[in-house]
Amino acid sequence: SNDRYETCMRLACIGNAIDYTKAKTEEELYRIVQELMVRKFSVSNLYACSLVLKKATTIFYLLDQSGEIVFDKLLIKYLLQMGKKVSIGVGEKSFFLRASFDDVLQVGLGEIATLTTPLKDNVGICLNSCGDKFRYYYDHADLVISKGQNNFLCLNQANKNIAFLFCVKCHALEKNYKMKKRDLVLKMHYEDKKRTNS
């Protein structure tokens, strides 16, 4: 249903804000998640993303931080139940709190989706330094779901259908994209067919 779609997308976005809240107990974390569930997105392309998602067959899901992948799993399972073919891009090792291959295996994502690494770990995904297998899944995906502000900064000029989900945490986004810290963002970026065919 649309409600479940929105809930899963919102939780995946909220997961990216968890480290910024600095919650110290499970009770505090629960309270923060409840508060964020009713906060409006500062940029919300939920409907636009749903239209792209309906037509998509293959999804490439780019993970961000290790602490949020339990939220990502909810969205990934929803996508699989929709009949989508999902592959996951994840760092080989933990790097600046980014999710690692081991983290993903611990939460069982390796049992439900294909995993691949960019080969070279960076703060954000730099396509020029990614290996052939990673690029294959990226290039052949009908839709990329990209978590985290660093991936947004690296990929927002890419010629690809990308749904960016993140919490604003840095001055660069405030200055250059007119966003505010703590904003929740779901931004749909579209492939330019003219660029693709040129």
Secondary structure as UniProt FT lines:
FT   HELIX           2..15
FT   TURN            16..17
FT   HELIX           18..21
FT   HELIX           26..37
FT   STRAND          43..44
FT   HELIX           46..55
FT   STRAND          58..62
FT   HELIX           66..68
FT   HELIX           69..81
FT   TURN            82..83
FT   STRAND          85..89
FT   TURN            96..97
FT   HELIX           101..106
FT   TURN            107..108
FT   HELIX           109..111
FT   STRAND          114..116
FT   HELIX           127..129
FT   HELIX           132..140
FT   STRAND          143..147
FT   HELIX           149..155
FT   TURN            156..157
FT   STRAND          162..167
FT   HELIX           171..177
FT   TURN            181..182
FT   STRAND          184..189
FT   HELIX           193..197
//
